[in-house]
Amino acid sequence: MRCSVHGFLRPIRCCVPAVALLLVPLACDAPTPPEPGTVLQVAISIPSPTLRPGRSMLASAAALGVNGDVLNVPVLWTSLTPTLLAVGSNGELLGLRPGTAVLRATAGAVSSQVEIALVNPAAEIIELVTDTMRLSVPGGPTAVAARALDAGRGELVGALLSWSIEDTRIATVDTAGFVTPRAVGTATLVVSIDGISARRPIRVGATVTATSPHIDSISVATIVPGVPFTLFGQRFAATVSGNEVLVDGLAATVTAVVAGRVTAVLPSGAKVCLPTRQVQAQLRTTGGIGAAPVRLRIAPQRTLAVGEAALLTSADAVSCVELTEGEGRYLVTVQNGGRALGAGTITVGLDAVTGGDGPTSLLAAGSLRSGGPAAAAGQGWDAHAWVLDGARRAAAAAPPPTALPQAEIQLPAVNGVVPIRVPDLEAPNPCTGFTPIGARLVWGGERIAVLEDTLSQRDGAPTMAGKMDAELVALGQEADAVLFPLAQRFGNPLVMDSRLDANGRIVLVVTPRMNSLLGGAVLGAVATCDFFTRAQFAASNVGEIIYLQAATSTATGFGEGTRQRWAWEIRGTVAHELKHVSSYAERIVRGQPLEEPWLDEAMARHAEELFLQVRTGTGPDAGYAAMACELGALRGSAGCDGTPRAMLPHFEGLWDFFGDPVTHSPLGPSDAGDRSFYGSAWALTRWAMDHAPVDAATFARDLTRSGDLGVANLEARAGRSWDEMLGRWSLAMLTETRGTALPAPATLSMPSWNLADVFAGLCTASGSCAGGSGRFAEPDPLRPLTLGAGDVRVTIGNLMPGGFAALELMPEVPRATRLLRLTGAGGAISASTRLAILRIE
């Protein structure tokens, strides 16, 4: 008995016993070779594995026999996906729509198949046959004629268009593009594909019959929610329930019917944001539909005089506001009012719509990134803040000493050596590991002592030990006479001294071991573990210590590592770190939590600012001239010898923030490489001090000693809510960087600094204005996105807490209004969305 098992290449003969015995194996005969002319394989050939829908190509196939011989056997073609691909009897293929098609070729009893990707290029144009679609109610679905085109205006056959209508109270559209009218009025049809879209107005009118009601007049010129209005006319229904009234598709409540009169009212609190414009009031009865024009005002309106500002902070207020003076020019900021970075980013959609009698289709769409220059490349991640944060975490839960422990550091006479523990500042917990060093006393002043690491060789090269005495003495003298008194404005740096080493001094430890810390990114640091005993933290020196980098080169000039460069950088660093000593000591001694890093760093930057003021006598409205010698010293400019770096880091950080204030924040770094908050946090606190009810010294002292933290601390000192500060500060940054005076309240300025003059000076002095690039390449780093005439839509994505988007509304046509409509990522607006508006013209 024979049976055949059909495989891909050949049949196989096998033996089947008459009686099946599981234990007795049976042998099979040798397979019988195929007969000549038998088709063993079908080989399909196509010009390309992809085909554009609407295009064709010719496929071929060969029937193969023994040894791959081509047989003269007809081939039958079949499309297994006939909705995607059509195939002719000769193998001609026609793409029908995008997808993955399957083509089969059969010769004799053998078949093969191949997949073909049907792919359109990206759409560049959406073509709609009509400019305006006109429909009538009552009415059924009507197809929209639209097609997608490529860059060469070739049609994308089978392209799947996406359909939507922005005013679904007037009309709706299904996934196939059939529009159904719902009410008399104007809607906007949106057709989208591949990230592009086209918009067209849909005008819906009423079909008039002999039985349709007719509206002769309306009792009011403008319908307002909550205010009754009366329709006068003919063929109205005799009962309240027999009359349905819509205004621009919004349902009104009919309250009374008298012969020829229907009184109705639009409910208050409708969650719809529309510009004031002429619409259609519609009355429906069983006899038909009648309509008449009327103006509708539904959005909350604001009238701002030139120089007047509005701060909107509730979800209802920011979601919809109409500016009555549409022909004015306005500066606008949209802010994320989150009080900490952990509150998360938000996405805001903003529509700016002109009030008028035409449709409100939005003609432009885009995503907002600040119009200013891109932020400069990061200088590496923020090593200084990382080091201090590790020290903060380590000391957060430790109780401070209550009495003088055994002093770990006994300051020797000048040139005497004392053992110091340099904390492992690169570790997540810098207070457990340390490097012991011997440090020589170079200067012992009234409140400052300067120690130098005695290490003479490092990484195979000699150090500067013993070669910097003149510079170290000068540093100690300036720190004693100038920097320590400045630190006292924030609190008493030695308030814990009686519980620590009781030597009455802040100790500056200059060591080359700091130079290699985190790639050399940390000029100076304070470790909070030094304010505790060694029983609590092994790395503690039980005293007020500042660790500083050392010079590394005996060369002259301002090259990397020279003594002149070191002196230029390190003096402002000491001012900065002394402020940290004051705030740590004042809070630790009171058992208070340490300040949030962004605010602590902002005030440390203020300490550097005070250093500049003392050295130069800088007063209010300081411009570039106040800090010109910071760059001049590097270039050897006359009269700038010995000028330290003080304010340059502030404006470097602020420039970077202005490059994209949407995705950066004064409340901390947006990513590992972001240092912009050093500038923006300083600018925010500087602005708050400028407008606080107390003087700057009281502000700084109370901020340091308060038990409050972060935003709450700033609010208490400034006497303003966070919402108000963020709104006014964001507008102030816009007015300050314009370069020309703008009419604005005093609180929308920064009296201490003329930012426009500073950035213009930095642009010129750095040489960037002469066609350069990078930081300070332009004199106006904060440039708002301009929204010109017409209706526009902007998407503001990844808006950081404390960040803001900056826009400028250009003048519209006379007597027009300007509607601002804000939405969230899913439609509902985030509770932290804030809006500030200043009229400048």
Residue pairs with C-beta under 8 A, 6 or more apart in sequence:
1 15
1 16
1 18
2 13
2 14
3 14
3 16
4 11
4 12
4 13
5 11
5 12
5 14
8 41
9 40
9 41
10 31
10 33
10 34
10 40
11 31
11 32
11 34
12 28
12 31
13 28
13 29
13 30
13 31
13 32
14 28
14 29
15 26
15 27
15 28
15 29
17 24
17 26
33 66
34 40
34 65
34 66
36 65
36 66
37 65
37 71
38 65
38 66
38 108
39 63
39 64
39 65
39 71
39 73
39 107
39 108
39 109
39 110
40 64
40 65
40 66
40 110
41 63
41 64
41 68
41 110
41 112
42 61
42 62
42 63
42 64
42 75
42 105
42 106
42 107
42 110
42 111
42 112
43 61
43 62
43 64
43 112
44 59
44 60
44 61
44 103
44 105
44 112
44 113
44 114
45 59
45 60
45 61
45 62
46 57
46 59
46 93
46 103
46 114
46 116
47 57
47 58
47 59
48 57
49 115
49 116
49 117
50 116
50 117
50 118
50 119
51 57
51 85
51 93
51 95
51 101
51 116
51 117
51 118
51 119
52 95
52 118
52 119
52 120
52 121
52 157
53 95
53 96
53 97
53 98
53 118
53 120
53 156
53 157
53 158
53 159
54 95
54 155
54 156
54 157
54 158
55 94
55 95
56 92
56 93
56 94
56 95
57 92
57 93
58 90
58 91
58 92
58 93
59 77
59 87
59 91
59 92
59 93
59 103
59 105
60 91
61 75
61 77
61 91
61 105
61 107
61 112
62 70
63 70
63 71
63 72
63 73
63 75
63 107
63 108
63 110
64 70
64 71
65 71
71 107
73 107
73 108
74 107
75 91
75 105
75 106
75 107
76 105
76 106
76 107
77 87
77 88
77 89
77 90
77 91
77 103
77 104
77 105
78 87
78 103
78 104
78 105
78 106
79 85
79 86
79 87
79 101
79 102
79 103
79 104
80 101
80 102
80 103
80 104
80 113
81 99
81 100
81 101
81 102
83 96
83 97
84 95
84 96
84 97
84 98
84 99
84 100
84 101
84 118
85 93
85 94
85 95
85 96
85 101
85 102
85 103
85 116
85 118
86 93
86 94
86 96
87 93
87 94
87 103
88 94
91 105
93 103
93 116
95 101
95 118
95 157
95 158
96 118
96 157
96 158
97 118
97 157
97 158
98 118
98 119
98 120
98 158
98 159
98 160
99 118
100 115
100 116
100 117
100 118
101 115
101 116
101 117
101 118
102 113
102 114
102 115
102 116
103 113
103 114
103 115
103 116
104 111
104 112
104 113
105 111
105 112
105 113
118 158
120 148
120 150
120 156
120 157
120 158
120 159
121 150
121 151
121 156
122 150
122 194
123 148
123 149
123 150
123 156
123 159
123 193
123 194
123 196
124 149
124 150
124 151
124 196
125 148
125 149
125 150
125 151
125 153
125 196
126 146
126 147
126 148
126 149
126 161
126 191
126 192
126 193
126 196
126 197
126 198
127 146
127 147
127 148
127 149
127 198
128 144
128 145
128 146
128 191
128 198
128 200
129 145
129 146
130 145
130 200
131 200
131 201
132 200
132 201
132 202
132 203
133 142
133 144
133 179
133 189
133 200
133 201
133 202
133 203
134 202
134 203
134 204
134 205
135 142
135 171
135 179
135 181
135 202
135 203
135 204
135 205
136 181
136 204
136 205
136 206
136 207
137 181
137 182
137 183
137 184
137 204
137 205
137 206
137 207
137 289
138 181
138 207
138 289
139 180
139 181
139 207
140 180
141 174
141 178
141 179
141 180
142 178
142 179
142 180
143 176
143 177
143 178
143 179
144 163
144 173
144 177
144 178
144 179
144 189
144 191
146 161
146 177
146 191
146 198
147 155
147 156
147 159
148 155
148 156
148 159
148 161
148 193
148 194
149 155
149 156
150 156
159 193
160 193
161 177
161 191
161 192
161 193
162 191
162 192
162 193
163 173
163 174
163 175
163 176
163 177
163 189
163 190
163 191
164 173
164 189
164 190
164 192
165 171
165 172
165 173
165 179
165 187
165 188
165 189
165 190
165 202
166 187
166 188
166 190
166 361
166 362
167 185
167 186
167 187
167 188
167 249
168 182
168 187
169 182
169 183
169 185
169 248
169 249
169 250
169 272
170 181
170 182
170 183
170 184
170 185
170 186
170 187
170 202
170 204
170 248
170 249
171 179
171 180
171 181
171 182
171 187
171 189
171 202
171 204
172 179
172 180
172 182
173 179
173 180
173 189
174 180
177 191
179 189
179 202
181 202
181 204
182 204
182 249
183 204
183 246
183 248
183 249
183 282
184 204
184 205
184 206
184 246
184 249
184 280
184 282
184 289
184 291
185 204
185 248
185 249
185 279
185 280
185 282
186 201
186 202
186 203
186 204
186 279
186 358
186 359
186 360
187 201
187 202
187 204
188 199
188 200
188 201
188 202
188 359
188 360
188 361
188 362
189 199
189 200
189 201
189 202
190 197
190 198
190 199
191 197
191 198
191 199
191 200
192 198
197 365
199 361
199 362
199 363
200 361
201 359
201 361
203 359
205 291
206 212
206 282
206 288
206 289
206 290
206 291
207 288
207 289
208 288
208 290
209 287
209 288
211 235
211 287
211 288
212 235
212 287
212 288
212 289
212 290
213 233
213 234
213 235
213 236
213 237
213 283
213 284
213 285
213 287
213 288
213 289
213 290
214 233
214 234
214 235
214 290
215 231
215 232
215 233
215 281
215 283
215 290
215 291
215 292
216 232
216 233
216 234
216 292
217 231
217 232
217 233
217 292
218 229
218 230
218 231
218 232
218 281
218 292
218 294
219 229
219 230
219 231
219 232
220 227
220 229
220 294
221 294
221 295
222 276
222 294
222 295
222 296
222 297
223 229
223 247
223 266
223 281
223 294
223 295
223 296
223 297
224 266
224 297
224 298
225 265
225 266
225 267
225 268
225 269
225 270
225 298
226 265
226 266
226 267
226 268
227 265
228 255
228 263
228 264
228 265
229 263
229 264
229 265
230 261
230 262
230 263
230 264
231 245
231 261
231 262
231 263
231 264
231 281
231 283
231 292
232 260
232 261
233 260
233 262
233 283
233 290
233 292
234 260
235 285
235 287
235 290
236 243
236 257
236 260
236 261
236 262
236 283
236 285
237 243
237 257
237 285
237 286
238 257
239 257
240 254
240 255
240 256
240 257
241 254
242 257
242 285
242 286
243 254
243 257
243 262
243 283
243 284
243 285
244 251
244 254
244 283
244 284
244 285
245 251
245 252
245 254
245 262
245 264
245 281
245 282
245 283
245 284
246 252
246 281
246 282
246 284
247 266
247 279
247 280
247 281
247 282
247 294
247 296
248 274
248 279
248 280
248 296
250 266
250 270
250 272
250 298
252 264
252 265
252 266
252 267
253 264
253 265
253 266
253 267
254 262
254 263
254 264
255 263
255 264
255 265
256 262
256 263
257 263
262 283
266 298
270 298
272 298
273 298
273 299
273 319
273 320
273 819
273 821
274 296
274 298
274 299
274 360
274 819
275 299
275 322
275 353
275 354
275 355
275 356
275 360
275 817
275 819
276 295
276 296
276 297
276 298
276 299
276 301
276 322
276 355
276 817
276 819
277 295
277 296
277 355
277 356
277 357
277 358
277 360
278 293
278 294
278 295
278 296
278 357
279 293
279 294
279 295
279 296
280 291
280 292
280 293
280 294
281 291
281 292
281 293
281 294
282 289
282 290
282 291
283 289
283 290
283 291
299 320
299 321
299 322
299 819
300 317
300 320
300 321
300 322
301 321
301 322
301 323
301 324
301 817
302 310
302 321
302 322
302 323
302 324
302 837
303 323
303 324
303 325
304 310
304 323
304 325
304 328
304 330
304 837
304 838
304 839
305 839
306 328
306 743
306 839
306 840
306 841
307 742
307 743
307 744
307 745
307 838
307 839
307 840
308 745
308 838
308 839
309 728
309 731
309 744
309 745
309 748
309 836
309 837
309 838
309 839
310 321
310 836
310 837
311 723
311 724
311 727
311 728
311 834
311 835
311 836
312 318
312 321
312 834
312 835
312 836
312 837
313 337
313 723
313 724
313 727
313 834
315 829
315 830
315 831
315 833
317 835
318 822
318 829
318 833
318 834
318 835
319 821
319 822
319 823
319 829
319 833
320 819
320 820
320 821
320 822
321 819
321 820
321 835
321 837
322 355
322 817
322 818
322 819
322 820
323 330
323 809
323 817
323 818
323 819
323 820
323 837
323 839
324 817
325 817
325 839
326 354
326 355
326 811
326 812
326 813
326 815
326 816
326 817
326 818
327 811
327 812
327 813
327 814
327 815
327 816
328 809
328 811
328 839
328 841
329 808
329 809
329 810
329 811
329 839
329 840
329 841
330 808
330 809
330 818
330 837
330 838
330 839
330 840
331 731
331 734
331 735
331 742
331 784
331 806
331 807
331 808
331 809
331 837
331 838
331 840
332 784
332 806
332 807
332 808
332 809
332 820
332 835
332 836
332 837
332 838
333 727
333 730
333 731
333 734
333 804
333 805
333 806
333 807
333 835
333 836
334 348
334 350
334 796
334 799
334 804
334 805
334 807
334 822
334 833
334 834
334 835
335 726
335 727
335 730
335 799
335 802
335 803
335 804
335 805
335 833
335 834
335 835
335 836
336 343
336 345
336 346
336 799
336 800
336 801
336 802
336 803
336 804
336 830
336 832
336 833
336 834
337 722
337 723
337 726
337 801
337 832
337 833
337 834
338 344
338 346
338 667
338 800
338 801
338 802
338 832
339 667
339 710
339 711
339 712
339 722
339 801
340 596
340 667
340 710
340 711
340 801
341 665
341 667
341 668
341 670
341 800
341 801
341 802
343 801
343 832
344 801
345 663
345 798
345 799
345 800
345 801
346 799
346 824
346 825
346 830
346 832
346 833
347 795
347 796
347 797
347 798
347 799
347 824
347 825
348 795
348 796
348 799
348 805
348 822
348 823
348 824
348 829
348 830
348 833
349 793
349 794
349 795
349 796
349 822
349 823
349 824
349 825
350 368
350 793
350 794
350 795
350 796
350 805
350 807
350 820
350 821
350 822
351 362
351 791
351 792
351 793
351 819
351 820
351 821
351 822
351 823
352 787
352 791
352 792
352 793
352 794
352 809
352 818
352 819
352 820
353 360
353 362
353 791
353 818
353 819
353 821
354 789
354 790
354 791
354 812
354 813
354 816
354 817
354 818
354 819
355 816
355 817
355 818
355 819
356 813
356 816
360 791
361 791
362 791
362 792
362 793
363 790
363 791
363 792
364 790
364 791
364 792
364 793
365 792
365 793
365 794
365 795
366 793
366 794
366 795
367 794
367 795
367 796
367 797
368 662
368 785
368 794
368 795
368 796
368 797
368 805
368 807
369 660
369 662
369 663
370 658
370 659
370 660
370 661
370 662
370 782
370 783
370 784
370 785
370 805
370 806
371 783
371 784
371 785
371 786
371 806
372 658
372 659
372 660
372 778
372 780
372 781
372 782
372 783
373 655
373 659
373 777
373 778
373 781
374 659
374 660
375 655
375 656
375 657
375 659
375 660
375 664
375 676
376 652
376 655
376 656
376 659
376 774
376 775
377 774
378 673
378 674
378 675
379 521
379 675
380 519
380 521
380 673
381 521
381 669
381 672
381 673
382 669
382 672
382 673
382 674
382 675
382 678
383 517
383 518
383 519
383 521
383 522
384 521
384 522
384 523
384 524
384 525
385 597
385 601
385 669
386 518
387 425
387 426
387 430
387 517
387 518
387 522
387 525
388 525
388 526
388 580
388 597
388 600
389 597
390 425
390 427
390 428
390 429
390 430
391 423
391 425
391 430
391 431
391 525
391 526
391 527
391 528
391 529
392 528
392 594
392 597
393 429
394 429
394 430
394 431
394 432
394 528
394 529
394 537
395 431
395 528
395 529
395 531
395 532
395 537
395 588
395 594
396 593
396 594
398 532
398 536
398 537
399 591
400 496
400 499
400 531
400 532
400 588
400 589
400 591
401 496
401 499
401 500
401 532
401 533
401 542
402 499
403 499
404 498
404 499
404 500
404 502
405 499
405 500
405 533
405 542
407 500
407 501
407 502
407 503
407 542
407 543
408 501
408 534
408 540
408 541
408 542
408 543
409 418
409 419
409 420
409 501
409 503
409 507
409 541
409 542
409 543
410 418
411 418
411 441
411 444
411 449
411 503
411 505
411 507
412 418
412 441
413 441
413 444
414 441
414 442
414 443
414 444
415 440
415 441
415 442
416 440
416 441
417 438
417 439
417 440
417 441
417 454
418 438
418 439
418 441
418 451
419 436
419 437
419 438
419 439
420 436
420 437
420 438
420 439
420 451
420 509
420 541
420 545
421 434
421 435
421 436
421 437
421 538
421 539
421 540
421 541
422 434
422 435
422 436
422 437
422 509
422 511
422 513
422 514
422 547
423 430
423 431
423 433
423 434
423 527
423 529
423 530
423 539
423 547
424 430
424 432
424 433
424 434
424 435
424 539
425 517
425 518
425 522
425 525
425 527
425 547
426 517
426 518
427 433
430 527
430 529
430 539
431 527
431 528
431 529
431 537
431 538
431 539
431 540
432 537
432 538
432 539
433 538
433 539
434 538
434 539
435 513
437 453
437 454
437 455
437 511
437 513
438 453
438 454
439 451
439 452
439 453
439 454
439 509
439 511
440 451
440 452
440 454
440 465
440 466
441 449
441 450
441 451
442 450
442 451
442 452
442 469
442 472
442 473
442 476
443 449
443 450
443 472
443 473
443 475
443 476
443 477
444 450
444 476
444 505
445 476
445 477
445 479
445 480
445 505
446 480
446 505
447 479
447 480
447 484
447 494
447 504
447 505
447 506
448 476
448 479
448 480
448 483
448 484
448 505
448 506
448 508
449 476
449 503
449 505
449 506
449 507
449 508
450 472
450 473
450 475
450 476
450 479
450 507
450 508
450 510
451 507
451 508
451 509
451 510
452 465
452 466
452 468
452 472
452 510
452 511
452 550
453 463
453 465
453 509
453 510
453 511
453 512
453 513
453 550
454 465
455 463
455 465
455 511
455 512
455 513
456 462
456 463
456 465
456 466
457 463
458 512
458 513
459 516
463 512
463 550
463 552
464 512
464 550
464 551
464 552
464 553
464 554
464 563
467 554
468 510
468 550
468 551
468 563
468 566
471 551
471 563
471 566
471 567
472 510
474 567
475 508
475 567
475 570
475 571
475 574
476 508
478 571
479 506
479 508
479 574
479 578
482 611
482 614
482 615
483 571
483 574
483 575
483 578
483 611
484 493
484 506
484 578
486 575
486 578
486 607
486 610
486 611
486 614
487 493
487 575
487 578
487 579
487 581
487 582
487 607
488 582
489 610
489 697
489 700
489 701
490 579
490 582
490 583
490 586
490 603
490 607
490 700
490 701
490 703
490 704
491 582
491 583
491 585
491 586
491 701
491 704
491 705
492 582
492 585
492 586
493 506
493 544
493 578
493 581
493 582
493 585
494 504
494 505
494 506
494 544
494 585
495 585
495 586
495 589
496 531
496 544
496 585
496 588
496 589
497 503
497 504
497 543
497 544
499 589
500 530
500 531
500 542
500 543
500 544
501 541
501 542
501 543
501 544
503 543
505 544
506 544
506 545
506 546
506 578
506 581
507 541
507 543
507 544
507 545
507 546
508 546
508 548
508 574
509 545
509 546
509 547
509 548
510 548
510 549
510 550
511 547
511 548
511 549
511 550
512 549
512 550
512 552
514 522
514 523
514 524
514 525
514 547
514 548
514 549
514 550
515 549
515 550
515 552
515 561
517 525
520 549
522 549
523 548
523 549
523 569
523 570
523 573
524 546
524 547
524 548
524 549
524 570
524 573
524 574
524 576
524 577
525 546
525 547
525 577
526 545
526 546
526 547
526 577
526 580
526 581
526 584
527 539
527 545
527 547
528 584
528 588
528 594
529 536
529 537
529 539
529 540
530 540
530 541
530 542
530 543
530 544
530 545
531 540
531 544
531 584
531 585
531 588
532 540
532 542
533 540
533 542
534 540
534 542
544 581
544 585
546 574
546 577
546 578
546 581
548 570
548 573
548 574
548 577
549 566
549 570
550 566
551 561
551 562
551 563
551 565
551 566
552 561
553 559
553 560
553 561
553 562
553 563
554 563
555 561
555 562
556 562
556 564
557 564
557 565
558 564
558 565
558 568
558 633
558 634
559 565
567 642
567 644
568 633
568 634
568 643
568 644
568 645
569 644
569 645
571 611
571 644
571 645
572 608
572 611
572 644
572 645
572 646
572 649
575 607
575 608
575 610
575 611
575 646
576 604
576 605
576 607
576 608
577 604
578 607
579 603
579 604
579 606
579 607
580 600
580 604
582 704
583 594
583 595
583 600
583 603
583 704
584 594
586 704
586 705
587 593
587 594
587 595
587 704
587 705
588 594
590 705
590 707
592 707
593 707
593 709
594 600
595 603
595 704
595 709
595 710
595 713
596 709
596 710
597 668
598 666
598 667
598 668
598 677
598 681
598 710
599 681
599 685
599 703
599 709
599 710
599 713
599 714
601 677
601 678
601 681
601 682
602 666
602 678
602 681
602 682
602 684
602 685
603 685
603 700
603 703
603 704
605 649
605 650
605 678
605 679
605 681
605 682
606 682
606 685
606 686
606 689
606 700
608 646
608 647
608 649
608 650
609 646
609 647
609 650
609 682
609 686
611 644
611 646
612 618
612 626
612 627
612 646
612 647
613 619
615 643
615 644
615 646
616 626
616 629
618 626
620 751
620 752
621 751
621 752
621 753
621 754
622 752
622 753
622 754
622 758
623 753
623 754
623 757
623 758
623 761
624 757
624 758
624 760
624 761
624 762
624 765
625 761
626 647
627 646
627 647
627 648
627 651
627 758
628 640
628 761
628 765
629 637
629 639
629 640
629 643
630 643
630 644
630 645
630 646
630 647
630 648
631 637
631 648
631 762
631 765
631 766
632 639
632 640
632 643
633 640
633 641
633 642
633 643
633 644
649 678
649 679
650 678
650 679
650 682
650 683
651 679
651 758
651 759
651 762
652 679
652 775
653 675
653 676
653 677
653 678
653 679
653 680
653 682
654 676
654 679
654 680
654 682
654 683
654 755
654 781
655 679
655 759
655 762
655 775
655 776
655 781
656 664
656 674
656 675
656 676
656 679
656 775
657 664
657 666
657 676
657 677
657 679
657 680
657 683
658 733
658 737
658 781
658 782
659 676
659 781
661 680
661 730
661 733
661 782
661 803
661 804
661 805
661 806
662 796
662 797
662 798
662 799
662 800
662 803
662 804
662 805
663 670
663 798
663 799
663 800
663 803
664 670
664 674
664 676
664 677
664 680
664 800
664 803
665 677
665 680
665 800
665 801
665 802
665 803
666 677
666 680
666 681
666 683
666 684
666 802
667 677
667 681
667 710
667 711
667 800
667 801
667 802
668 677
669 675
669 676
669 677
670 676
670 800
680 802
683 729
683 733
683 750
684 714
684 725
684 729
684 802
685 714
686 750
686 752
686 753
687 725
687 728
687 729
687 732
687 750
688 699
688 714
688 717
688 718
688 720
688 725
688 729
689 696
689 699
689 700
689 718
689 752
690 750
690 751
690 752
691 718
691 720
691 728
691 746
691 747
692 699
692 717
692 718
692 719
693 719
694 702
694 717
699 717
699 718
702 716
702 717
703 713
703 714
703 717
706 713
706 716
706 717
708 716
711 722
714 722
714 725
715 721
715 722
715 725
718 725
720 728
723 834
726 802
726 804
726 834
727 834
727 835
727 836
728 747
728 748
728 836
730 804
730 806
730 836
731 744
731 748
731 836
731 838
732 747
732 748
732 749
732 750
733 750
733 755
733 782
734 782
734 784
734 806
734 838
735 742
735 744
735 748
735 749
735 838
735 840
736 749
736 750
736 753
736 754
736 755
736 756
737 755
737 756
737 759
737 780
737 781
737 782
738 756
738 780
739 756
739 760
739 779
739 780
742 838
742 840
743 840
744 838
744 840
748 838
756 779
756 780
759 776
759 779
759 780
759 781
760 779
762 776
763 769
763 776
763 777
763 778
763 779
764 779
766 772
766 775
766 776
768 774
768 775
768 776
768 777
768 778
769 777
769 778
769 779
782 806
783 806
784 806
784 807
784 808
785 794
785 805
785 806
785 807
785 808
786 807
786 808
786 810
787 794
787 807
787 808
787 809
787 810
788 810
789 810
789 811
789 812
789 813
794 805
794 807
796 805
799 805
801 832
809 818
811 841
812 818
820 835
820 837
822 829
822 833
822 835
823 829
824 830
824 833
